[in-house]
Amino acid sequence: MITSILFFVIGLLIFDIADKKAKKKGVLGMY
């Protein structure tokens, strides 16, 4: 159960970083 929580947190972090990078590039500006 602890590993699933870790994967969830890591996934959120990766998604947040990718989202910020995309916003900097303006790729996801249409969403």
mmCIF file of the N, C-alpha and C atoms, coordinates in Angstrom:
data_MODEL
# 
_entry.id   MODEL 
# 
loop_
_atom_site.group_PDB 
_atom_site.id 
_atom_site.type_symbol 
_atom_site.label_atom_id 
_atom_site.label_alt_id 
_atom_site.label_comp_id 
_atom_site.label_asym_id 
_atom_site.label_entity_id 
_atom_site.label_seq_id 
_atom_site.pdbx_PDB_ins_code 
_atom_site.Cartn_x 
_atom_site.Cartn_y 
_atom_site.Cartn_z 
_atom_site.occupancy 
_atom_site.B_iso_or_equiv 
_atom_site.pdbx_formal_charge 
_atom_site.auth_seq_id 
_atom_site.auth_comp_id 
_atom_site.auth_asym_id 
_atom_site.auth_atom_id 
_atom_site.pdbx_PDB_model_num 
ATOM 1  N N  . MET A 1 1  ? 0.840  -1.213 0.000   1.00 0.00 ? 1  MET A N  1 
ATOM 2  C CA . MET A 1 1  ? 0.000  0.000  0.000   1.00 0.00 ? 1  MET A CA 1 
ATOM 3  C C  . MET A 1 1  ? 0.873  1.261  0.000   1.00 0.00 ? 1  MET A C  1 
ATOM 4  N N  . ILE A 1 2  ? 1.991  1.187  0.708   1.00 0.00 ? 2  ILE A N  1 
ATOM 5  C CA . ILE A 1 2  ? 2.878  2.360  0.761   1.00 0.00 ? 2  ILE A CA 1 
ATOM 6  C C  . ILE A 1 2  ? 3.471  2.630  -0.621  1.00 0.00 ? 2  ILE A C  1 
ATOM 7  N N  . THR A 1 3  ? 3.782  1.561  -1.357  1.00 0.00 ? 3  THR A N  1 
ATOM 8  C CA . THR A 1 3  ? 4.370  1.745  -2.684  1.00 0.00 ? 3  THR A CA 1 
ATOM 9  C C  . THR A 1 3  ? 3.381  2.405  -3.631  1.00 0.00 ? 3  THR A C  1 
ATOM 10 N N  . SER A 1 4  ? 2.114  2.037  -3.534  1.00 0.00 ? 4  SER A N  1 
ATOM 11 C CA . SER A 1 4  ? 1.101  2.636  -4.421  1.00 0.00 ? 4  SER A CA 1 
ATOM 12 C C  . SER A 1 4  ? 0.967  4.126  -4.136  1.00 0.00 ? 4  SER A C  1 
ATOM 13 N N  . ILE A 1 5  ? 1.059  4.499  -2.863  1.00 0.00 ? 5  ILE A N  1 
ATOM 14 C CA . ILE A 1 5  ? 0.982  5.926  -2.507  1.00 0.00 ? 5  ILE A CA 1 
ATOM 15 C C  . ILE A 1 5  ? 2.206  6.657  -3.059  1.00 0.00 ? 5  ILE A C  1 
ATOM 16 N N  . LEU A 1 6  ? 3.367  6.006  -2.968  1.00 0.00 ? 6  LEU A N  1 
ATOM 17 C CA . LEU A 1 6  ? 4.592  6.615  -3.495  1.00 0.00 ? 6  LEU A CA 1 
ATOM 18 C C  . LEU A 1 6  ? 4.470  6.829  -4.996  1.00 0.00 ? 6  LEU A C  1 
ATOM 19 N N  . PHE A 1 7  ? 3.990  5.805  -5.703  1.00 0.00 ? 7  PHE A N  1 
ATOM 20 C CA . PHE A 1 7  ? 3.818  5.932  -7.155  1.00 0.00 ? 7  PHE A CA 1 
ATOM 21 C C  . PHE A 1 7  ? 2.840  7.050  -7.487  1.00 0.00 ? 7  PHE A C  1 
ATOM 22 N N  . PHE A 1 8  ? 1.792  7.191  -6.674  1.00 0.00 ? 8  PHE A N  1 
ATOM 23 C CA . PHE A 1 8  ? 0.796  8.234  -6.905  1.00 0.00 ? 8  PHE A CA 1 
ATOM 24 C C  . PHE A 1 8  ? 1.416  9.615  -6.741  1.00 0.00 ? 8  PHE A C  1 
ATOM 25 N N  . VAL A 1 9  ? 2.203  9.789  -5.681  1.00 0.00 ? 9  VAL A N  1 
ATOM 26 C CA . VAL A 1 9  ? 2.847  11.087 -5.424  1.00 0.00 ? 9  VAL A CA 1 
ATOM 27 C C  . VAL A 1 9  ? 3.865  11.404 -6.509  1.00 0.00 ? 9  VAL A C  1 
ATOM 28 N N  . ILE A 1 10 ? 4.661  10.398 -6.880  1.00 0.00 ? 10 ILE A N  1 
ATOM 29 C CA . ILE A 1 10 ? 5.667  10.612 -7.930  1.00 0.00 ? 10 ILE A CA 1 
ATOM 30 C C  . ILE A 1 10 ? 4.983  10.955 -9.252  1.00 0.00 ? 10 ILE A C  1 
ATOM 31 N N  . GLY A 1 11 ? 3.875  10.284 -9.526  1.00 0.00 ? 11 GLY A N  1 
ATOM 32 C CA . GLY A 1 11 ? 3.134  10.565 -10.756 1.00 0.00 ? 11 GLY A CA 1 
ATOM 33 C C  . GLY A 1 11 ? 2.623  11.998 -10.776 1.00 0.00 ? 11 GLY A C  1 
ATOM 34 N N  . LEU A 1 12 ? 2.140  12.457 -9.620  1.00 0.00 ? 12 LEU A N  1 
ATOM 35 C CA . LEU A 1 12 ? 1.643  13.834 -9.535  1.00 0.00 ? 12 LEU A CA 1 
ATOM 36 C C  . LEU A 1 12 ? 2.777  14.818 -9.759  1.00 0.00 ? 12 LEU A C  1 
ATOM 37 N N  . LEU A 1 13 ? 3.944  14.527 -9.175  1.00 0.00 ? 13 LEU A N  1 
ATOM 38 C CA . LEU A 1 13 ? 5.096  15.419 -9.329  1.00 0.00 ? 13 LEU A CA 1 
ATOM 39 C C  . LEU A 1 13 ? 5.518  15.495 -10.788 1.00 0.00 ? 13 LEU A C  1 
ATOM 40 N N  . ILE A 1 14 ? 5.604  14.338 -11.444 1.00 0.00 ? 14 ILE A N  1 
ATOM 41 C CA . ILE A 1 14 ? 6.001  14.314 -12.855 1.00 0.00 ? 14 ILE A CA 1 
ATOM 42 C C  . ILE A 1 14 ? 4.982  15.062 -13.705 1.00 0.00 ? 14 ILE A C  1 
ATOM 43 N N  . PHE A 1 15 ? 3.693  14.864 -13.415 1.00 0.00 ? 15 PHE A N  1 
ATOM 44 C CA . PHE A 1 15 ? 2.648  15.547 -14.174 1.00 0.00 ? 15 PHE A CA 1 
ATOM 45 C C  . PHE A 1 15 ? 2.741  17.055 -13.974 1.00 0.00 ? 15 PHE A C  1 
ATOM 46 N N  . ASP A 1 16 ? 3.014  17.490 -12.730 1.00 0.00 ? 16 ASP A N  1 
ATOM 47 C CA . ASP A 1 16 ? 3.106  18.918 -12.425 1.00 0.00 ? 16 ASP A CA 1 
ATOM 48 C C  . ASP A 1 16 ? 4.293  19.537 -13.144 1.00 0.00 ? 16 ASP A C  1 
ATOM 49 N N  . ILE A 1 17 ? 5.435  18.848 -13.129 1.00 0.00 ? 17 ILE A N  1 
ATOM 50 C CA . ILE A 1 17 ? 6.631  19.366 -13.797 1.00 0.00 ? 17 ILE A CA 1 
ATOM 51 C C  . ILE A 1 17 ? 6.397  19.433 -15.306 1.00 0.00 ? 17 ILE A C  1 
ATOM 52 N N  . ALA A 1 18 ? 5.796  18.383 -15.867 1.00 0.00 ? 18 ALA A N  1 
ATOM 53 C CA . ALA A 1 18 ? 5.531  18.359 -17.306 1.00 0.00 ? 18 ALA A CA 1 
ATOM 54 C C  . ALA A 1 18 ? 4.557  19.468 -17.682 1.00 0.00 ? 18 ALA A C  1 
ATOM 55 N N  . ASP A 1 19 ? 3.570  19.708 -16.808 1.00 0.00 ? 19 ASP A N  1 
ATOM 56 C CA . ASP A 1 19 ? 2.583  20.752 -17.078 1.00 0.00 ? 19 ASP A CA 1 
ATOM 57 C C  . ASP A 1 19 ? 3.246  22.121 -17.080 1.00 0.00 ? 19 ASP A C  1 
ATOM 58 N N  . LYS A 1 20 ? 4.147  22.357 -16.129 1.00 0.00 ? 20 LYS A N  1 
ATOM 59 C CA . LYS A 1 20 ? 4.834  23.652 -16.064 1.00 0.00 ? 20 LYS A CA 1 
ATOM 60 C C  . LYS A 1 20 ? 5.733  23.841 -17.278 1.00 0.00 ? 20 LYS A C  1 
ATOM 61 N N  . LYS A 1 21 ? 6.422  22.776 -17.690 1.00 0.00 ? 21 LYS A N  1 
ATOM 62 C CA . LYS A 1 21 ? 7.291  22.874 -18.867 1.00 0.00 ? 21 LYS A CA 1 
ATOM 63 C C  . LYS A 1 21 ? 6.458  23.158 -20.105 1.00 0.00 ? 21 LYS A C  1 
ATOM 64 N N  . ALA A 1 22 ? 5.310  22.491 -20.209 1.00 0.00 ? 22 ALA A N  1 
ATOM 65 C CA . ALA A 1 22 ? 4.441  22.674 -21.372 1.00 0.00 ? 22 ALA A CA 1 
ATOM 66 C C  . ALA A 1 22 ? 3.911  24.106 -21.404 1.00 0.00 ? 22 ALA A C  1 
ATOM 67 N N  . LYS A 1 23 ? 3.574  24.642 -20.231 1.00 0.00 ? 23 LYS A N  1 
ATOM 68 C CA . LYS A 1 23 ? 3.053  26.010 -20.189 1.00 0.00 ? 23 LYS A CA 1 
ATOM 69 C C  . LYS A 1 23 ? 4.142  27.003 -20.569 1.00 0.00 ? 23 LYS A C  1 
ATOM 70 N N  . LYS A 1 24 ? 5.389  26.697 -20.197 1.00 0.00 ? 24 LYS A N  1 
ATOM 71 C CA . LYS A 1 24 ? 6.495  27.580 -20.571 1.00 0.00 ? 24 LYS A CA 1 
ATOM 72 C C  . LYS A 1 24 ? 6.672  27.585 -22.080 1.00 0.00 ? 24 LYS A C  1 
ATOM 73 N N  . LYS A 1 25 ? 6.545  26.412 -22.696 1.00 0.00 ? 25 LYS A N  1 
ATOM 74 C CA . LYS A 1 25 ? 6.689  26.317 -24.146 1.00 0.00 ? 25 LYS A CA 1 
ATOM 75 C C  . LYS A 1 25 ? 5.443  26.814 -24.859 1.00 0.00 ? 25 LYS A C  1 
ATOM 76 N N  . GLY A 1 26 ? 4.298  26.781 -24.153 1.00 0.00 ? 26 GLY A N  1 
ATOM 77 C CA . GLY A 1 26 ? 3.059  27.232 -24.765 1.00 0.00 ? 26 GLY A CA 1 
ATOM 78 C C  . GLY A 1 26 ? 2.379  26.138 -25.572 1.00 0.00 ? 26 GLY A C  1 
ATOM 79 N N  . VAL A 1 27 ? 2.814  24.886 -25.375 1.00 0.00 ? 27 VAL A N  1 
ATOM 80 C CA . VAL A 1 27 ? 2.233  23.780 -26.140 1.00 0.00 ? 27 VAL A CA 1 
ATOM 81 C C  . VAL A 1 27 ? 0.820  23.490 -25.653 1.00 0.00 ? 27 VAL A C  1 
ATOM 82 N N  . LEU A 1 28 ? 0.642  23.508 -24.322 1.00 0.00 ? 28 LEU A N  1 
ATOM 83 C CA . LEU A 1 28 ? -0.674 23.202 -23.766 1.00 0.00 ? 28 LEU A CA 1 
ATOM 84 C C  . LEU A 1 28 ? -1.465 24.480 -23.501 1.00 0.00 ? 28 LEU A C  1 
ATOM 85 N N  . GLY A 1 29 ? -1.147 25.540 -24.206 1.00 0.00 ? 29 GLY A N  1 
ATOM 86 C CA . GLY A 1 29 ? -1.838 26.803 -23.970 1.00 0.00 ? 29 GLY A CA 1 
ATOM 87 C C  . GLY A 1 29 ? -3.288 26.753 -24.430 1.00 0.00 ? 29 GLY A C  1 
ATOM 88 N N  . MET A 1 30 ? -3.600 25.802 -25.315 1.00 0.00 ? 30 MET A N  1 
ATOM 89 C CA . MET A 1 30 ? -4.969 25.732 -25.833 1.00 0.00 ? 30 MET A CA 1 
ATOM 90 C C  . MET A 1 30 ? -5.893 24.990 -24.895 1.00 0.00 ? 30 MET A C  1 
ATOM 91 N N  . TYR A 1 31 ? -5.345 24.249 -23.929 1.00 0.00 ? 31 TYR A N  1 
ATOM 92 C CA . TYR A 1 31 ? -6.206 23.490 -23.013 1.00 0.00 ? 31 TYR A CA 1 
ATOM 93 C C  . TYR A 1 31 ? -6.796 24.393 -21.946 1.00 0.00 ? 31 TYR A C  1 
# 
